[in-house]
Amino acid sequence: MTRGGCPVSVRLFVHGPHGSWSSLLCVGLNGRLGWEWGTRVLECLCRKDSRNPPPCSRSPQPRGLHRPTRLPTPVASATAPVQPEVEELEPAPSGPGQQVADKHELGRLQYSLDYDFQSGQLLVGILQAEGLAALDLGGSSDPYVRVYLLPDKRRRYETKVHRQTLNPHFGETFAFKVPYVELGGRVLVMAVYDFDRFSRNDAIGEVRVPMSSVDLGRPVQTWRELQAAPREEEKLGDICFSLRYVPTAGKLTVIVLEAKNLKKMDVGGLSDPYVKVHLLQGGKKVRKKKTTIKKNTLNPYYNEAFSFEVPCDQVQKVQVELTVLDYDKLGKNEAIGRVAVGAAAGGAGLRHWADMLANPRRPIAQWHSLRPPDRVRLLPAP
């Protein structure tokens, strides 16, 4: 960075995953600008409301079985996951499926299972669903099914999206290449979602099948009731910053380095993020700083430093809170997520603070996962 016209390098020490220390050179400080938040489209309002990062870096057998003849269904390759595609279908008329919906809140799913011993593949057929819950305001849903084998959630498939129906017929088959001896420890998940083009897709329900409970000596075809899917906490993103304390000068320096994978806040799928840095004492905000705004990005890079005067006898009584916000030129800036560090923070925030105090005059950088703003609560400082 440049101070007084002379270039100055700031060396940051990053705590590695195994307790090792590495260094990282960050150069340059930016100024401050102003802040934008997009509006949501009208169609988004017509829907019901349902609901440790890496170290800091600049982005890191037997013969075949005889099976009964079945109608051929498309098989997706294990290396090319199927993406949802809107299938232009006429809205399904209300019928038997509507009566099922009265009995079963979420609906039910028909699927098939078979194992091809010659190719070593588990074949999962998503046949149809019936009486699905209506998540759209018009009393319908746009369902599709996501299929994966736990514990591996990265290799997953998705059926096509069927528009405006609670009784979709899918008729799709997906192949998972898994050795037969390993199947007993896997769990098959078939999760039904309601597709939304302009916001997050809502989970209708899911079926979980422990493969250890299935006899794959012959093909299986059955119906199962959908169960409520476990609620997954929304990912808000991660932020990397360093802390440096100089006891002799009573100076605390916070360098906001970068953020990544931030939540999309604008209609275009991006955000205009900036970071507010608050110094708190006794639970009250006594100082405030903020970074520049980075337009149209979910992975902003800042490298901006902020200093606070904190005497030695007060360093255990203060906390630092960083809030990432999405700038809106016309409306209120909306908070994306927040993180707190200090003696009263607990967890990663407490460890980062303790590392800073154990290494005076050294910048200690660390990644933190953002949390919902209303869930960050600091305890009274000792």
C-alpha positions in Angstrom: 0.0 0.0 0.0 1.0 3.6 -0.4 1.4 5.9 2.6 2.8 9.3 2.4 3.8 8.8 -1.3 6.0 5.8 -0.4 5.0 2.2 -1.2 4.6 0.0 1.8 4.0 -3.7 1.8 1.8 -5.3 4.4 2.4 -9.0 5.1 -0.5 -11.0 6.3 -0.1 -14.3 8.2 -2.8 -16.8 7.5 -3.5 -19.7 9.8 -3.6 -22.9 7.7 -5.9 -25.8 8.3 -3.3 -27.9 10.2 -1.9 -25.1 12.4 0.8 -24.1 9.9 1.4 -20.4 9.0 1.9 -19.1 5.6 2.2 -15.5 4.4 0.4 -13.5 1.8 1.3 -10.2 0.4 -1.6 -7.7 -0.1 -0.9 -4.4 -1.8 -3.0 -1.3 -2.2 -5.8 0.4 -0.4 -8.9 1.7 -2.1 -11.0 4.7 -1.5 -14.7 4.8 -0.8 -17.6 5.3 -3.1 -21.2 5.2 -2.8 -23.8 2.0 -3.0 -27.3 -0.7 -5.5 -30.1 -3.1 -4.8 -32.3 -4.4 -7.6 -36.1 -5.0 -7.4 -37.8 -8.4 -7.7 -40.0 -9.2 -10.6 -43.7 -9.3 -10.3 -43.9 -13.0 -10.9 -41.7 -13.6 -7.8 -44.4 -12.0 -5.7 -47.0 -14.5 -7.0 -45.2 -17.3 -5.1 -45.7 -18.6 -1.6 -42.9 -17.9 0.8 -41.5 -21.3 1.8 -38.0 -21.7 3.3 -15.0 -24.2 7.0 -13.9 -22.3 4.1 -10.4 -22.8 2.7 -7.5 -20.6 3.9 -7.5 -17.1 2.6 -6.5 -16.9 -1.1 -7.3 -14.9 -4.1 -9.8 -16.6 -5.9 -9.9 -22.3 -3.9 -18.9 -59.1 -10.8 -21.6 -61.6 -10.9 -23.5 -62.4 -14.0 -26.4 -60.2 -15.0 -29.9 -60.9 -13.8 -32.9 -61.7 -15.9 -35.3 -58.9 -15.7 -38.8 -58.4 -17.1 -39.1 -56.4 -20.2 -39.8 -52.7 -19.5 -40.5 -49.8 -21.6 -37.3 -47.9 -22.5 -36.7 -44.7 -20.7 -34.0 -42.1 -21.3 -30.9 -42.8 -19.3 -28.6 -39.9 -18.3 -24.9 -40.3 -18.2 -23.1 -40.1 -14.9 -20.8 -37.5 -16.3 -23.5 -35.2 -17.7 -26.1 -34.2 -15.0 -29.5 -33.3 -16.4 -30.5 -29.7 -15.9 -34.1 -28.7 -15.4 -35.8 -27.7 -18.7 -39.3 -26.3 -18.8 -41.5 -28.7 -20.7 -44.3 -27.0 -22.4 -47.3 -29.0 -21.2 -50.9 -28.1 -20.8 -52.0 -27.6 -17.1 -53.2 -30.9 -15.8 -56.9 -31.0 -14.9 -57.9 -31.7 -11.4 -58.8 -35.3 -10.9 -57.8 -38.2 -8.7 -54.5 -36.5 -7.8 -56.5 -33.6 -6.2 -58.3 -36.1 -4.0 -54.9 -37.6 -2.9 -53.7 -34.1 -2.0 -56.5 -33.9 0.5 -55.2 -37.0 2.3 -51.5 -36.4 1.9 -50.2 -32.9 2.6 -47.1 -33.2 0.4 -48.1 -35.9 -2.1 -46.4 -39.1 -3.1 -43.8 -40.3 -5.6 -43.6 -43.5 -7.7 -40.1 -44.7 -8.5 -38.2 -47.8 -9.6 -34.8 -49.3 -8.6 -32.7 -51.9 -10.4 -29.0 -52.8 -10.4 -27.2 -53.8 -13.5 -24.5 -56.1 -12.3 -22.8 -56.2 -15.7 -22.1 -52.5 -15.9 -22.1 -51.9 -12.1 -24.8 -49.2 -12.2 -27.8 -48.4 -10.0 -30.7 -47.5 -12.2 -33.2 -45.1 -10.6 -36.4 -44.5 -12.4 -38.5 -41.4 -11.5 -41.9 -42.4 -12.8 -44.6 -40.0 -11.6 -45.9 -38.0 -8.6 -49.4 -37.6 -7.4 -51.2 -35.1 -5.2 -48.3 -32.7 -4.8 -48.6 -29.7 -2.5 -49.5 -26.5 -4.4 -46.9 -23.9 -3.8 -47.9 -21.3 -6.4 -50.6 -18.7 -5.7 -52.7 -20.1 -8.5 -53.1 -23.4 -6.7 -50.5 -25.4 -8.7 -46.8 -26.1 -8.8 -44.0 -26.5 -11.5 -42.5 -29.7 -10.1 -39.2 -31.5 -10.9 -37.2 -34.1 -9.0 -33.6 -34.0 -7.9 -31.9 -37.3 -7.4 -28.6 -38.1 -5.6 -26.9 -40.8 -3.5 -25.6 -39.7 -0.1 -23.1 -39.0 1.1 -22.1 -37.6 -2.4 -24.4 -34.6 -3.1 -22.2 -33.3 -5.9 -23.2 -36.0 -8.4 -26.9 -35.4 -8.8 -29.5 -35.5 -11.6 -32.7 -33.5 -12.2 -35.7 -34.3 -14.2 -37.4 -31.9 -16.6 -39.8 -29.4 -15.1 -43.5 -30.0 -15.6 -45.5 -26.8 -15.7 -48.6 -26.1 -13.6 -49.5 -29.6 -12.5 -49.7 -31.5 -9.2 -49.7 -34.9 -10.9 -46.6 -34.9 -13.1 -45.5 -38.0 -15.2 -41.8 -37.9 -15.5 -40.7 -41.3 -17.0 -37.0 -40.6 -16.6 -34.2 -43.0 -15.5 -30.8 -42.1 -14.1 -27.7 -44.2 -13.7 -25.3 -44.1 -10.8 -22.0 -46.1 -11.3 -21.5 -47.5 -7.8 -19.9 -50.9 -7.0 -22.5 -53.3 -5.5 -20.4 -53.8 -2.3 -20.6 -50.1 -1.6 -24.3 -49.6 -2.1 -25.2 -50.7 1.5 -23.7 -47.6 3.0 -25.5 -45.2 0.6 -28.8 -43.4 0.9 -30.9 -42.5 -2.1 -32.6 -39.2 -2.0 -35.4 -38.2 -4.4 -36.4 -34.6 -3.6 -39.3 -32.9 -5.3 -39.0 -29.1 -5.9 -41.3 -26.4 -7.3 -39.4 -24.6 -10.0 -39.2 -20.8 -9.9 -37.5 -19.0 -12.7 -36.9 -15.8 -10.8 -36.1 -16.9 -7.2 -35.0 -19.9 -5.2 -36.8 -23.2 -6.0 -38.9 -24.4 -3.1 -38.7 -27.9 -1.7 -42.1 -29.7 -1.7 -40.9 -32.9 -0.1 -38.5 -35.9 -0.4 -38.2 -39.6 -0.3 -35.1 -41.2 1.4 -34.3 -44.8 0.8 -31.4 -46.5 2.7 -29.9 -48.9 0.1 -29.2 -51.4 2.8 -32.9 -52.0 3.1 -33.5 -52.7 -0.6 -33.3 -56.2 -2.2 -31.7 -55.5 -5.5 -31.9 -59.2 -6.6 -34.9 -58.1 -8.7 -36.3 -54.8 -10.0 -38.3 -52.7 -7.5 -41.2 -50.4 -8.3 -43.2 -48.7 -5.5 -45.0 -45.6 -4.3 -43.7 -43.6 -1.2 -45.2 -40.7 0.6 -43.2 -37.5 0.5 -41.7 -36.3 3.8 -40.7 -32.8 4.7 -37.2 -32.1 3.6 -34.7 -31.1 6.3 -34.3 -27.4 6.3 -31.0 -26.3 4.9 -29.5 -23.0 6.1 -29.2 -20.6 3.3 -25.6 -20.0 2.1 -24.8 -16.3 2.4 -21.1 -16.4 1.4 -17.7 -16.0 3.1 -15.5 -13.1 4.0 -11.8 -12.9 4.6 -10.2 -10.2 6.7 -7.2 -9.7 8.9 -6.8 -8.4 12.5 -3.7 -6.7 13.8 -3.1 -5.2 17.3 -0.2 -3.2 18.4 -0.2 -3.0 22.2 2.3 -0.2 22.6 0.3 2.1 20.3 -3.1 0.8 21.4 -4.0 0.4 17.7 -6.4 -2.2 16.2 -6.3 -2.6 12.4 -8.9 -4.5 10.4 -8.1 -5.2 6.7 -11.1 -6.3 4.7 -9.5 -8.5 2.0 -12.2 -10.2 -0.1 -15.6 -12.0 -0.1 -16.8 -14.9 -2.2 -20.0 -16.7 -3.1 -22.2 -14.0 -1.8 -26.0 -14.4 -1.9 -27.6 -13.0 -5.1 -29.6 -9.9 -4.2 -30.3 -8.2 -7.5 -32.7 -9.4 -10.2 -29.8 -9.9 -12.6 -28.3 -12.5 -10.3 -25.6 -10.3 -8.9 -25.1 -7.8 -6.0 -23.3 -4.5 -5.4 -21.6 -5.4 -2.1 -19.7 -3.3 0.4 -18.7 -3.9 4.0 -19.4 -2.0 7.2 -17.0 -2.4 10.0 -18.2 -1.5 13.5 -16.2 -1.3 16.8 -18.5 -2.2 19.7 -18.0 -1.6 23.4 -20.5 -2.7 26.0 -22.7 -3.9 23.2 -22.9 -0.4 21.6 -21.4 0.7 18.3 -18.8 3.4 19.0 -17.0 3.6 15.7 -18.0 2.9 12.1 -16.0 2.5 8.9 -17.0 1.2 5.4 -15.4 -0.1 2.3 -16.0 1.0 -1.3 -18.8 -0.6 -3.3 -18.0 -3.3 -5.8 -20.6 -3.3 -8.6 -22.2 -6.4 -10.1 -20.2 -9.1 -8.4 -20.6 -11.9 -5.9 -16.8 -12.2 -5.3 -15.6 -8.7 -4.5 -12.0 -7.9 -3.7 -11.3 -5.0 -1.4 -7.9 -5.0 0.4 -9.0 -1.9 2.5 -7.6 -1.2 6.0 -9.3 0.5 8.9 -7.7 1.5 12.2 -9.3 2.0 15.7 -7.7 3.3 18.9 -8.1 0.6 21.5 -6.0 0.9 24.8 -4.5 -2.3 26.2 -6.9 -2.3 29.1 -9.9 -2.2 26.8 -8.9 -4.7 24.1 -10.7 -7.6 25.9 -13.8 -5.4 26.3 -14.4 -4.5 22.6 -15.7 -6.5 19.6 -15.5 -6.0 15.9 -18.6 -6.6 13.7 -18.4 -6.8 9.9 -21.6 -6.6 7.8 -21.8 -7.2 4.1 -24.5 -5.2 2.5 -26.0 -4.8 -1.0 -26.1 -1.2 -2.1 -29.3 0.2 -3.5 -29.4 3.6 -5.1 -33.1 4.0 -4.8 -34.1 2.0 -1.7 -32.7 0.8 1.6 -29.4 -1.1 1.5 -30.0 -4.7 2.4 -27.7 -6.7 4.7 -26.5 -10.0 3.1 -24.7 -11.4 6.2 -22.7 -10.6 9.2 -19.8 -11.9 11.3 -18.4 -10.8 14.7 -15.0 -11.3 16.4 -14.0 -10.6 19.9 -13.7 -12.1 23.4 -17.5 -12.3 23.5 -18.1 -13.7 20.0 -17.4 -17.4 20.5 -16.5 -20.0 17.8 -14.4 -18.9 14.9 -14.8 -15.2 16.0 -13.2 -16.0 19.3 -10.4 -18.1 17.9 -9.5 -15.3 15.4 -9.4 -12.7 18.2 -7.3 -15.0 20.4 -4.8 -15.6 17.5 -4.5 -11.8 17.0 -3.7 -11.2 20.7 -1.2 -14.1 20.8 0.7 -12.6 17.8 1.0 -8.8 18.5 1.9 -6.5 15.6 1.2 -9.3 13.1 -1.8 -9.2 10.8 -3.7 -12.5 11.2 -6.1 -13.3 8.3 -8.9 -15.8 8.3 -12.0 -16.8 6.4 -15.4 -16.5 8.1 -18.8 -17.8 6.9 -21.4 -15.0 6.9 -24.5 -15.6 9.2 -27.9 -14.0 8.9 -27.8 -10.5 10.5 -30.4 -11.3 13.1 -28.5 -14.4 14.3 -25.3 -12.6 15.3 -25.5 -11.9 19.0 -22.5 -10.8 21.1 -22.5 -11.6 24.8 -21.6 -8.8 27.2 -17.9 -8.3 27.3 -16.1 -9.4 30.5 
